[in-house]
Amino acid sequence: MVAAMNGTSGIFGQFLLATAVLTRLPVAAPPAADGAVAAASWAFPLVGAGIGMVAALALFVASLFGLGQVASVLLALVAAGLLTGALHEDGFADTADGFGGGRDRDEKLAIMRDSQQGTYGILALILSIGLRAAALASIAGPIEGGLALIAAHAVSRSFLPPVMRWLKPARDDGLGAAAGTSGPAVAWVALAIGAFVALGMLGPLRGAIALVVSGVAAAATAALARRQIGGYTGDVLGAIQQIGEIVMLLAASAR
């Protein structure tokens, strides 16, 4: 298992590569040869936890300065978006446009590659921001909200390696094809890290419930992608991350 994760750049190099892929941080990552991203994807939930920590810090600082709960929550979402370049939000919007507006597989893929946003994509972004903000605003206190953010960002990214393992790329080119196929050890390690973070941040019962519910949502999205376009693209991975994050936050906020 360690050999499958190690590759040629080592575990730390793979963590840097995962950071370079998922954020805008200027890290000195090794060259991303074909399949390198898939091999490094076990680190996606670790990078996600770091993104969640930045969002949690923004939430806490905003609360310290006396800002209202809604404003603090929105600033936390903005902090995460700036750190990632809104990478997954863009993928979610493109996927919604393609699945909602395309008549067949080829048209759906063409729409997803178009940089302009359509009605479905705009609605997807509104729902994503609105549902996450509403869920966080209903969680009592910035500490609890921060823990939920860390869990949601880690777990939602832990779903990506299994999708890259069990679905094939929908295109012969693009991010999905270049990323490669995650090995079974990589997929299971990513899921284990995500589960560990969720249980640690949300507690055994709430964390387990949130894991199951968000996992079902991510699996349903992956199944929809296979039916719609025959596999996954980089945009589909972004949509799965967003849906996983939304559902995790909703589950964490449930009374």
KOLZA-521172 format. One record per residue (C-alpha): x, y, z; residue number from 1; residue in three letters. Coordinates in Angstrom, 1 decimal. Each point is the difference from the previous one (the first is absolute). Example, Ala and Ser with C-alpha at 12.3 -4.5 7.8 and 13.67 -1.06 7.14 Angstrom:
// KOLZA-521172
     xx     yy     zz   n res
   12.3   -4.5    7.8   1 ALA
    1.4    3.4   -0.7   2 SER
END
This chain:
// KOLZA-521172
     xx     yy     zz   n res
    0.0    0.0    0.0   1 MET
    2.8    2.4    0.9   2 VAL
    1.7   -0.7   -3.4   3 ALA
   -3.2    0.8   -1.8   4 ALA
   -0.2    3.4    1.7   5 MET
    3.7    0.7   -0.1   6 ASN
    0.6    0.2   -3.8   7 GLY
    3.2    1.7   -1.2   8 THR
   -0.5    3.3    1.9   9 SER
   -0.5   -1.3    3.5  10 GLY
   -2.9    0.5    2.4  11 ILE
    0.9    3.7    0.8  12 PHE
    0.4    0.7   -3.7  13 GLY
   -3.4   -1.4   -0.7  14 GLN
   -1.5    2.1    2.8  15 PHE
    1.6    3.1   -1.7  16 LEU
   -1.4   -1.1   -3.3  17 LEU
   -3.5   -0.4    1.5  18 ALA
    0.3    3.4    1.5  19 THR
    1.0    1.5   -3.3  20 ALA
   -3.0   -1.6   -1.7  21 VAL
   -2.6    1.0    2.5  22 LEU
    1.2    3.4    1.1  23 THR
    1.6    3.2   -1.4  24 ARG
    2.9   -0.3    2.5  25 LEU
    3.4    0.4   -1.7  26 PRO
    1.5   -3.3    1.2  27 VAL
    3.0   -1.6   -1.6  28 ALA
   -1.7   -3.1   -1.2  29 ALA
    1.7   -2.7   -2.1  30 PRO
   -1.0   -0.2   -3.7  31 PRO
   -3.4   -1.4   -0.6  32 ALA
    0.7   -2.9   -2.4  33 ALA
   -2.9   -2.1   -1.3  34 ASP
   -1.6   -1.8    2.9  35 GLY
    1.9    2.0    2.6  36 ALA
   -3.2    1.9    1.2  37 VAL
   -1.8   -3.3    0.5  38 ALA
    2.9   -1.4    2.0  39 ALA
    0.1    3.1    2.1  40 ALA
   -3.8    0.1    0.6  41 SER
    0.2   -1.8    3.3  42 TRP
    1.1    3.4    1.4  43 ALA
   -3.1    1.8   -1.3  44 PHE
   -1.8   -0.2    3.4  45 PRO
    3.1    1.2    1.8  46 LEU
    0.1    3.1   -2.3  47 VAL
   -3.8    0.3    0.5  48 GLY
    0.5    0.0    3.8  49 ALA
    2.5    2.9   -0.5  50 GLY
   -2.4    1.9   -2.1  51 ILE
   -2.7   -0.5    2.6  52 GLY
    2.4    1.3    2.7  53 MET
    0.5    3.2   -1.9  54 VAL
   -3.8    0.4   -0.4  55 ALA
   -0.4   -0.8    3.7  56 ALA
    2.6    2.6    0.9  57 LEU
   -1.8    2.6   -2.1  58 ALA
   -3.3   -0.9    1.7  59 LEU
    1.6    0.3    3.5  60 PHE
    1.8    3.3   -0.7  61 VAL
   -3.2    1.6   -1.5  62 ALA
   -1.9   -1.0    3.1  63 SER
    2.7    1.4    2.2  64 LEU
   -0.4    3.4   -1.7  65 PHE
   -3.7   -0.1    0.8  66 GLY
   -1.4   -0.7   -3.4  67 LEU
   -3.4   -1.7   -0.2  68 GLY
   -0.3   -3.7   -0.6  69 GLN
   -1.1    0.3   -3.7  70 VAL
    2.9    2.4   -0.9  71 ALA
    2.5   -2.2    1.8  72 SER
   -1.2   -3.1   -1.8  73 VAL
    0.2    1.7   -3.4  74 LEU
    3.5    1.2    0.7  75 LEU
    1.0   -3.5    0.9  76 ALA
   -1.4   -1.2   -3.4  77 LEU
    1.9    2.8   -1.7  78 VAL
    3.2   -1.0    1.7  79 ALA
   -0.3   -3.6   -1.2  80 ALA
   -0.9    1.2   -3.5  81 GLY
    3.0    2.3   -0.2  82 LEU
    2.3   -2.8    1.1  83 LEU
   -1.3   -2.4   -2.6  84 THR
   -0.7    2.5   -2.8  85 GLY
   -3.6   -1.2    0.2  86 ALA
    1.2   -3.1   -1.9  87 LEU
   -2.8   -2.3    1.1  88 HIS
   -2.7    2.6   -0.2  89 GLU
    0.9    0.6   -3.7  90 ASP
   -0.1   -3.8   -0.6  91 GLY
   -3.4   -0.3    1.7  92 PHE
   -1.4    2.8   -2.1  93 ALA
    1.3   -1.4   -3.2  94 ASP
   -1.3   -3.5    0.8  95 THR
   -3.5    1.5    0.8  96 ALA
    0.0    1.8   -3.4  97 ASP
    1.1   -3.1   -1.9  98 GLY
   -2.3   -2.5    1.7  99 PHE
   -2.9    2.4   -0.1 100 GLY
    0.4    1.5   -3.4 101 GLY
    1.5   -2.7   -2.2 102 GLY
   -2.1   -2.3   -2.1 103 ARG
    2.5   -2.8   -0.4 104 ASP
    3.4   -1.0    1.3 105 ARG
    2.1    2.1   -2.5 106 ASP
   -2.1    3.1    0.5 107 GLU
    0.2   -0.3    3.8 108 LYS
    3.8   -0.3   -0.2 109 LEU
    0.2    3.0   -2.3 110 ALA
   -2.1    2.1    2.3 111 ILE
    2.2   -1.0    3.0 112 MET
    3.1    1.1   -1.8 113 ARG
   -1.5    3.4   -0.9 114 ASP
    1.3    2.7    2.5 115 SER
   -3.3    2.0   -0.1 116 GLN
   -2.5   -0.8    2.7 117 GLN
   -3.7   -0.8   -0.8 118 GLY
   -3.1    0.1    2.1 119 THR
    0.5   -3.5    1.5 120 TYR
    3.6    0.9    1.0 121 GLY
   -1.1    3.3    1.7 122 ILE
   -2.8   -1.8    1.9 123 LEU
    2.5   -2.6    1.1 124 ALA
    2.3    2.7    1.4 125 LEU
   -2.8    1.7    1.8 126 ILE
   -1.1   -3.3    1.6 127 LEU
    3.5   -0.9    0.9 128 SER
    0.8    3.3    1.7 129 ILE
   -3.5    0.3    1.5 130 GLY
   -0.2   -3.5    1.5 131 LEU
    3.5    0.1    1.4 132 ARG
   -0.5    3.4    1.6 133 ALA
   -3.4   -1.0    1.4 134 ALA
    1.4   -3.2    1.5 135 ALA
    3.0    1.8    1.6 136 LEU
   -2.2    2.9    1.3 137 ALA
   -2.2   -2.6    1.8 138 SER
    3.0   -1.5    1.8 139 ILE
    0.4    1.5    3.5 140 ALA
    3.3    1.8    0.4 141 GLY
    3.1    0.5   -2.2 142 PRO
    1.9   -2.9    1.6 143 ILE
   -2.7   -2.5   -0.9 144 GLU
   -0.3    1.6   -3.5 145 GLY
    3.7   -0.1   -0.5 146 GLY
    0.1   -3.7    0.9 147 LEU
   -2.8   -0.7   -2.5 148 ALA
    1.9    1.9   -2.7 149 LEU
    3.2   -2.1    0.6 150 ILE
   -2.0   -3.2   -0.2 151 ALA
   -2.0    1.0   -3.1 152 ALA
    3.0    1.1   -2.0 153 HIS
    2.0   -3.1    0.9 154 ALA
   -2.8   -2.6   -0.6 155 VAL
   -1.3    1.6   -3.2 156 SER
    3.5   -0.3   -1.5 157 ARG
    0.5   -3.6    1.3 158 SER
   -2.8   -1.1   -2.5 159 PHE
    2.0    1.1   -3.0 160 LEU
    2.6   -2.8   -0.1 161 PRO
   -2.7   -2.8    0.1 162 PRO
   -1.7    1.7   -2.9 163 VAL
    3.3    0.2   -1.9 164 MET
    0.4   -3.7    0.8 165 ARG
   -3.4   -1.4   -0.9 166 TRP
   -1.1    2.3   -2.9 167 LEU
    1.9    0.5   -3.2 168 LYS
    0.8    3.4   -1.5 169 PRO
   -2.8    1.2   -2.3 170 ALA
    2.5    1.6   -2.3 171 ARG
    3.3   -1.1   -1.5 172 ASP
    1.5    3.4    0.9 173 ASP
   -0.5    2.6    2.8 174 GLY
    0.6   -0.1    3.7 175 LEU
   -1.8   -3.2    0.7 176 GLY
    1.9   -2.0   -2.6 177 ALA
    3.4    1.5    0.9 178 ALA
   -0.6   -0.6    3.7 179 ALA
    0.1   -3.8   -0.5 180 GLY
   -1.7   -2.8    2.0 181 THR
    0.3   -0.2    3.7 182 SER
    1.2   -3.3    1.4 183 GLY
   -2.2   -1.9    2.5 184 PRO
    2.4    0.8    2.9 185 ALA
    0.0    3.7   -0.9 186 VAL
   -3.9    0.0    0.0 187 ALA
   -0.3   -1.8    3.3 188 TRP
    2.6    2.2    1.7 189 VAL
   -1.7    3.1   -1.1 190 ALA
   -3.4   -1.2    1.3 191 LEU
    1.7   -1.1    3.3 192 ALA
    1.5    3.5    0.5 193 ILE
   -3.3    1.7   -0.8 194 GLY
   -1.8   -2.3    2.5 195 ALA
    2.6    0.6    2.7 196 PHE
   -0.3    3.8   -0.4 197 VAL
   -3.8   -0.1    0.0 198 ALA
   -0.3   -2.2    3.1 199 LEU
    2.6    2.2    1.8 200 GLY
   -1.6    3.3   -0.9 201 MET
   -3.7   -0.9    0.3 202 LEU
    0.1   -2.9    2.6 203 GLY
   -0.7   -3.7   -0.6 204 PRO
   -3.8    0.1   -0.5 205 LEU
   -0.5    3.3   -1.9 206 ARG
    3.2   -0.6   -2.0 207 GLY
   -1.1   -3.5   -1.0 208 ALA
   -3.4    1.2   -1.1 209 ILE
    1.5    2.9   -2.0 210 ALA
    2.5   -2.4   -1.6 211 LEU
   -2.7   -2.5   -1.1 212 VAL
   -2.4    2.7   -1.3 213 VAL
    2.7    1.9   -1.9 214 SER
    1.5   -3.2   -1.4 215 GLY
   -3.4   -1.0   -1.4 216 VAL
   -0.4    3.5   -1.6 217 ALA
    3.5   -0.3   -1.5 218 ALA
   -0.6   -3.5   -1.3 219 ALA
   -3.4    1.1   -1.5 220 ALA
    1.8    2.9   -1.8 221 THR
    2.6   -2.3   -1.4 222 ALA
   -2.7   -2.4   -1.2 223 ALA
   -1.8    2.9   -1.7 224 LEU
    3.3    1.0   -1.7 225 ALA
    0.5   -3.5   -1.3 226 ARG
   -3.5    0.0   -1.4 227 ARG
    0.2    3.5   -1.5 228 GLN
    3.5    0.0   -1.5 229 ILE
    1.4   -3.5    0.6 230 GLY
    2.5    0.9    2.7 231 GLY
    1.6    3.0    1.7 232 TYR
    1.7    3.2   -0.9 233 THR
    1.8    2.6    2.1 234 GLY
   -3.3    1.9    0.2 235 ASP
   -1.8   -3.1    1.3 236 VAL
    2.6   -0.4    2.7 237 LEU
   -0.7    3.7    1.0 238 GLY
   -3.7   -0.7    0.1 239 ALA
    0.5   -3.1    2.2 240 ILE
    2.2    2.1    2.4 241 GLN
   -2.6    2.7    0.2 242 GLN
   -2.9   -2.4    0.6 243 ILE
    2.0   -1.9    2.6 244 GLY
    0.8    3.3    1.8 245 GLU
   -3.6    1.2   -0.1 246 ILE
   -1.4   -3.2    1.3 247 VAL
    2.7   -0.3    2.8 248 MET
   -0.8    3.5    1.2 249 LEU
   -3.7   -0.6   -0.1 250 LEU
    0.4   -3.2    2.0 251 ALA
    2.2    1.8    2.5 252 ALA
   -2.6    2.6    0.5 253 SER
   -2.9   -2.4    0.4 254 ALA
   -1.6    0.1    3.5 255 ARG
END
